[in-house]
Protein backbone atom coordinates (compact mmCIF):
# COMPACT_ATOMS: atom_id res chain seq x y z
CA UNK A 1 0.00 0.00 0.00
CA UNK A 2 1.49 3.41 -0.96
CA UNK A 3 2.53 5.84 1.76
CA UNK A 4 0.06 8.76 1.63
CA UNK A 5 2.48 11.07 3.50
CA UNK A 6 5.26 10.70 0.92
CA UNK A 7 5.88 13.70 -1.37
CA UNK A 8 4.02 13.60 -4.68
CA UNK A 9 5.49 14.78 -7.97
CA UNK A 10 2.93 15.95 -10.49
CA UNK A 11 3.18 17.27 -14.01
CA UNK A 12 3.26 21.06 -13.98
CA UNK A 13 1.21 21.17 -17.18
CA UNK A 14 -1.63 18.65 -16.72
CA UNK A 15 -1.29 17.82 -12.98
CA UNK A 16 -1.01 14.07 -13.53
CA UNK A 17 0.67 12.17 -10.68
CA UNK A 18 4.08 11.03 -11.95
CA UNK A 19 5.77 9.70 -8.81
CA UNK A 20 5.45 9.46 -5.06
CA UNK A 21 8.38 9.18 -2.63
CA UNK A 22 11.58 10.88 -1.51
CA UNK A 23 14.67 11.34 -3.66
CA UNK A 24 17.61 10.27 -1.51
CA UNK A 25 20.49 11.33 -3.76
CA UNK A 26 21.20 12.59 -7.23
CA UNK A 27 18.57 13.63 -9.69
CA UNK A 28 15.98 12.09 -11.96
CA UNK A 29 14.08 13.14 -15.05
CA UNK A 30 10.47 12.15 -15.57
CA UNK A 31 8.31 12.53 -18.65
CA UNK A 32 4.56 12.79 -18.33
CA UNK A 33 2.95 9.99 -20.35
CA UNK A 34 -0.13 12.14 -20.94
CA UNK A 35 1.27 15.44 -22.26
CA UNK A 36 5.02 14.58 -22.71
CA UNK A 37 6.20 17.44 -20.45
CA UNK A 38 9.60 16.73 -18.84
CA UNK A 39 10.22 17.22 -15.13
CA UNK A 40 13.73 17.36 -13.60
CA UNK A 41 14.02 16.58 -9.88
CA UNK A 42 17.03 16.77 -7.55
CA UNK A 43 17.52 15.59 -3.98
CA UNK A 44 16.83 18.44 -1.58
CA UNK A 45 19.51 17.37 0.93
CA UNK A 46 22.73 15.38 0.80
CA UNK A 47 22.48 11.63 0.94
CA UNK A 48 22.60 10.05 4.38
CA UNK A 49 24.13 6.91 2.88
CA UNK A 50 27.67 6.03 3.93
CA UNK A 51 30.37 6.59 1.34
CA UNK A 52 33.82 5.17 0.77
CA UNK A 53 35.67 8.43 1.47
CA UNK A 54 37.54 8.44 -1.85
CA UNK A 55 36.08 11.77 -2.99
CA UNK A 56 36.89 13.93 0.05
CA UNK A 57 39.56 16.00 -1.65
CA UNK A 58 42.58 16.64 0.57
CA UNK A 59 41.47 14.24 3.29
CA UNK A 60 42.26 11.21 1.11
CA UNK A 61 45.88 10.19 1.51
CA UNK A 62 47.35 7.60 -0.79
CA UNK A 63 49.76 5.31 0.98
CA UNK A 64 52.92 4.52 -0.98
CA UNK A 65 55.86 2.32 -0.05
CA UNK A 66 58.76 4.27 1.46
CA UNK A 67 61.37 2.47 -0.63
CA UNK A 68 61.36 0.61 -3.94
CA UNK A 69 63.53 -2.50 -4.40
KEKEGU-89766 format. One record per residue: residue in one letter; y, x, z of N, C-alpha, C in turn. Coordinates in pm, whole numbers. Example, Ala and Ser with C-alpha at 12.3 -4.5 7.8 and 13.67 -1.06 7.14 Angstrom:
@r:A&n_yy:-569&n_xx:1319&n_zz:780&ca_yy:-450&ca_xx:1230&ca_zz:780&c_yy:-330&c_xx:1320&c_zz:780
@r:S&n_yy:-225&n_xx:1285&n_zz:708&ca_yy:-106&ca_xx:1367&ca_zz:714&c_yy:3&c_xx:1290&c_zz:787
//
This chain:
@r:X&n_yy:-118&n_xx:84&n_zz:0&ca_yy:0&ca_xx:0&ca_zz:0&c_yy:125&c_xx:89&c_zz:0
@r:X&n_yy:221&n_xx:66&n_zz:-87&ca_yy:341&ca_xx:149&ca_zz:-96&c_yy:428&c_xx:138&c_zz:29
@r:X&n_yy:493&n_xx:249&n_zz:62&ca_yy:584&ca_xx:253&ca_zz:176&c_yy:717&c_xx:189&c_zz:135
@r:X&n_yy:753&n_xx:79&n_zz:199&ca_yy:876&ca_xx:6&ca_zz:163&c_yy:1002&c_xx:77&c_zz:211
@r:X&n_yy:989&n_xx:176&n_zz:302&ca_yy:1107&ca_xx:248&ca_zz:350&c_yy:1137&c_xx:372&c_zz:267
@r:X&n_yy:1049&n_xx:409&n_zz:176&ca_yy:1070&ca_xx:526&ca_zz:92&c_yy:1185&c_xx:500&c_zz:-6
@r:X&n_yy:1261&n_xx:606&n_zz:-40&ca_yy:1370&ca_xx:588&ca_zz:-137&c_yy:1317&c_xx:538&c_zz:-272
@r:X&n_yy:1394&n_xx:453&n_zz:-335&ca_yy:1360&ca_xx:402&ca_zz:-468&c_yy:1453&c_xx:465&c_zz:-570
@r:X&n_yy:1400&n_xx:495&n_zz:-686&ca_yy:1478&ca_xx:549&ca_zz:-797&c_yy:1471&c_xx:449&c_zz:-910
@r:X&n_yy:1586&n_xx:396&n_zz:-946&ca_yy:1595&ca_xx:293&ca_zz:-1049&c_yy:1678&c_xx:343&c_zz:-1166
@r:X&n_yy:1651&n_xx:287&n_zz:-1281&ca_yy:1727&ca_xx:318&ca_zz:-1401&c_yy:1871&c_xx:273&c_zz:-1380
@r:X&n_yy:1965&n_xx:360&n_zz:-1412&ca_yy:2106&ca_xx:326&ca_zz:-1398&c_yy:2155&c_xx:229&c_zz:-1503
@r:X&n_yy:2077&n_xx:209&n_zz:-1609&ca_yy:2117&ca_xx:121&ca_zz:-1718&c_yy:2060&c_xx:-20&c_zz:-1702
@r:X&n_yy:1928&n_xx:-30&n_zz:-1678&ca_yy:1865&ca_xx:-163&ca_zz:-1672&c_yy:1810&c_xx:-198&c_zz:-1534
@r:X&n_yy:1823&n_xx:-107&n_zz:-1437&ca_yy:1782&ca_xx:-129&ca_zz:-1298&c_yy:1632&c_xx:-140&c_zz:-1277
@r:X&n_yy:1552&n_xx:-97&n_zz:-1371&ca_yy:1407&ca_xx:-101&ca_zz:-1353&c_yy:1364&c_xx:5&c_zz:-1252
@r:X&n_yy:1271&n_xx:-28&n_zz:-1164&ca_yy:1217&ca_xx:67&ca_zz:-1068&c_yy:1134&c_xx:172&c_zz:-1142
@r:X&n_yy:1172&n_xx:300&n_zz:-1126&ca_yy:1103&ca_xx:408&ca_zz:-1195&c_yy:1011&c_xx:486&c_zz:-1102
@r:X&n_yy:1050&n_xx:500&n_zz:-976&ca_yy:970&ca_xx:577&ca_zz:-881&c_yy:1009&c_xx:539&c_zz:-739
@r:X&n_yy:919&n_xx:568&n_zz:-648&ca_yy:946&ca_xx:545&ca_zz:-506&c_yy:888&c_xx:664&c_zz:-430
@r:X&n_yy:965&n_xx:725&n_zz:-342&ca_yy:918&ca_xx:838&ca_zz:-263&c_yy:1022&c_xx:948&c_zz:-255
@r:X&n_yy:995&n_xx:1047&n_zz:-172&ca_yy:1088&ca_xx:1158&ca_zz:-151&c_yy:1053&c_xx:1274&c_zz:-242
@r:X&n_yy:1154&n_xx:1345&n_zz:-287&ca_yy:1134&ca_xx:1467&ca_zz:-366&c_yy:1142&c_xx:1582&c_zz:-268
@r:X&n_yy:1033&n_xx:1654&n_zz:-250&ca_yy:1027&ca_xx:1761&ca_zz:-151&c_yy:1095&c_xx:1889&c_zz:-199
@r:X&n_yy:1075&n_xx:1924&n_zz:-325&ca_yy:1133&ca_xx:2049&ca_zz:-376&c_yy:1148&c_xx:2039&c_zz:-526
@r:X&n_yy:1242&n_xx:2113&n_zz:-578&ca_yy:1259&ca_xx:2120&ca_zz:-723&c_yy:1332&c_xx:2000&c_zz:-780
@r:X&n_yy:1299&n_xx:1969&n_zz:-902&ca_yy:1363&ca_xx:1857&ca_zz:-969&c_yy:1264&c_xx:1793&c_zz:-1066
@r:X&n_yy:1292&n_xx:1669&n_zz:-1099&ca_yy:1209&ca_xx:1598&ca_zz:-1196&c_yy:1299&c_xx:1522&c_zz:-1292
@r:X&n_yy:1244&n_xx:1489&n_zz:-1406&ca_yy:1314&ca_xx:1408&ca_zz:-1505&c_yy:1226&c_xx:1288&c_zz:-1534
@r:X&n_yy:1285&n_xx:1170&n_zz:-1527&ca_yy:1215&ca_xx:1047&ca_zz:-1557&c_yy:1279&c_xx:982&c_zz:-1677
@r:X&n_yy:1199&n_xx:908&n_zz:-1754&ca_yy:1253&ca_xx:831&ca_zz:-1865&c_yy:1210&c_xx:687&c_zz:-1846
@r:X&n_yy:1306&n_xx:597&n_zz:-1851&ca_yy:1279&ca_xx:456&ca_zz:-1833&c_yy:1196&c_xx:406&c_zz:-1952
@r:X&n_yy:1081&n_xx:346&n_zz:-1924&ca_yy:999&ca_xx:295&ca_zz:-2035&c_yy:1061&c_xx:173&c_zz:-2104
@r:X&n_yy:1151&n_xx:105&n_zz:-2037&ca_yy:1214&ca_xx:-13&ca_zz:-2094&c_yy:1327&c_xx:22&c_zz:-2191
@r:X&n_yy:1425&n_xx:101&n_zz:-2143&ca_yy:1544&ca_xx:127&ca_zz:-2226&c_yy:1557&c_xx:273&c_zz:-2271
@r:X&n_yy:1464&n_xx:360&n_zz:-2230&ca_yy:1458&ca_xx:502&ca_zz:-2271&c_yy:1570&c_xx:589&c_zz:-2212
@r:X&n_yy:1643&n_xx:540&n_zz:-2113&ca_yy:1744&ca_xx:620&ca_zz:-2045&c_yy:1674&c_xx:728&c_zz:-1964
@r:X&n_yy:1731&n_xx:850&n_zz:-1961&ca_yy:1673&ca_xx:960&ca_zz:-1884&c_yy:1746&c_xx:972&c_zz:-1750
@r:X&n_yy:1669&n_xx:1005&n_zz:-1647&ca_yy:1722&ca_xx:1022&ca_zz:-1513&c_yy:1675&c_xx:1156&c_zz:-1459
@r:X&n_yy:1769&n_xx:1241&n_zz:-1415&ca_yy:1736&ca_xx:1373&ca_zz:-1360&c_yy:1756&c_xx:1366&c_zz:-1208
@r:X&n_yy:1653&n_xx:1406&n_zz:-1134&ca_yy:1658&ca_xx:1402&ca_zz:-988&c_yy:1628&c_xx:1539&c_zz:-931
@r:X&n_yy:1700&n_xx:1576&n_zz:-824&ca_yy:1677&ca_xx:1703&ca_zz:-755&c_yy:1653&c_xx:1674&c_zz:-607
@r:X&n_yy:1580&n_xx:1764&n_zz:-542&ca_yy:1559&ca_xx:1752&ca_zz:-398&c_yy:1694&c_xx:1764&c_zz:-328
@r:X&n_yy:1716&n_xx:1682&n_zz:-227&ca_yy:1844&ca_xx:1683&ca_zz:-158&c_yy:1853&c_xx:1789&c_zz:-50
@r:X&n_yy:1738&n_xx:1845&n_zz:-8&ca_yy:1737&ca_xx:1951&ca_zz:93&c_yy:1629&c_xx:2051&c_zz:58
@r:X&n_yy:1639&n_xx:2172&n_zz:112&ca_yy:1538&ca_xx:2273&ca_zz:80&c_yy:1399&c_xx:2229&c_zz:126
@r:X&n_yy:1301&n_xx:2280&n_zz:61&ca_yy:1163&ca_xx:2248&ca_zz:94&c_yy:1128&c_xx:2298&c_zz:233
@r:X&n_yy:1052&n_xx:2220&n_zz:306&ca_yy:1005&ca_xx:2260&ca_zz:438&c_yy:871&c_xx:2333&c_zz:429
@r:X&n_yy:820&n_xx:2347&n_zz:308&ca_yy:691&ca_xx:2413&ca_zz:288&c_yy:703&c_xx:2563&c_zz:314
@r:X&n_yy:599&n_xx:2622&n_zz:371&ca_yy:603&ca_xx:2767&ca_zz:393&c_yy:600&c_xx:2841&c_zz:260
@r:X&n_yy:659&n_xx:2959&n_zz:257&ca_yy:659&ca_xx:3037&ca_zz:134&c_yy:604&c_xx:3176&c_zz:164
@r:X&n_yy:580&n_xx:3252&n_zz:61&ca_yy:517&ca_xx:3382&ca_zz:77&c_yy:615&c_xx:3494&c_zz:112
@r:X&n_yy:744&n_xx:3468&n_zz:109&ca_yy:843&ca_xx:3567&ca_zz:147&c_yy:875&c_xx:3669&c_zz:40
@r:X&n_yy:822&n_xx:3654&n_zz:-80&ca_yy:844&ca_xx:3754&ca_zz:-185&c_yy:980&c_xx:3740&c_zz:-252
@r:X&n_yy:1050&n_xx:3632&n_zz:-230&ca_yy:1177&ca_xx:3608&ca_zz:-299&c_yy:1294&c_xx:3607&c_zz:-201
@r:X&n_yy:1287&n_xx:3686&n_zz:-95&ca_yy:1393&ca_xx:3689&ca_zz:5&c_yy:1491&c_xx:3802&c_zz:-16
@r:X&n_yy:1502&n_xx:3853&n_zz:-134&ca_yy:1600&ca_xx:3956&ca_zz:-165&c_yy:1575&c_xx:4085&c_zz:-90
@r:X&n_yy:1672&n_xx:4130&n_zz:-11&ca_yy:1664&ca_xx:4258&ca_zz:57&c_yy:1562&c_xx:4261&c_zz:170
@r:X&n_yy:1517&n_xx:4147&n_zz:217&ca_yy:1424&ca_xx:4147&ca_zz:329&c_yy:1284&c_xx:4190&c_zz:288
@r:X&n_yy:1254&n_xx:4186&n_zz:159&ca_yy:1121&ca_xx:4226&ca_zz:111&c_yy:1120&c_xx:4377&c_zz:92
@r:X&n_yy:1031&n_xx:4442&n_zz:161&ca_yy:1019&ca_xx:4588&ca_zz:151&c_yy:883&c_xx:4619&c_zz:92
@r:X&n_yy:885&n_xx:4695&n_zz:-15&ca_yy:760&ca_xx:4735&ca_zz:-79&c_yy:710&c_xx:4862&c_zz:-13
@r:X&n_yy:588&n_xx:4859&n_zz:34&ca_yy:531&ca_xx:4976&ca_zz:98&c_yy:470&c_xx:5066&c_zz:-9
@r:X&n_yy:507&n_xx:5194&n_zz:-4&ca_yy:452&ca_xx:5292&ca_zz:-98&c_yy:391&c_xx:5407&c_zz:-19
@r:X&n_yy:289&n_xx:5471&n_zz:-74&ca_yy:232&ca_xx:5586&ca_zz:-5&c_yy:335&c_xx:5696&c_zz:9
@r:X&n_yy:328&n_xx:5770&n_zz:121&ca_yy:427&ca_xx:5876&ca_zz:146&c_yy:401&c_xx:6001&c_zz:62
@r:X&n_yy:276&n_xx:6020&n_zz:21&ca_yy:247&ca_xx:6137&ca_zz:-63&c_yy:143&c_xx:6099&c_zz:-169
@r:X&n_yy:154&n_xx:6160&n_zz:-285&ca_yy:61&ca_xx:6136&ca_zz:-394&c_yy:-29&c_xx:6258&c_zz:-409
@r:X&n_yy:-158&n_xx:6240&n_zz:-423&ca_yy:-250&ca_xx:6353&ca_zz:-440&c_yy:-326&c_xx:6342&c_zz:-567
//
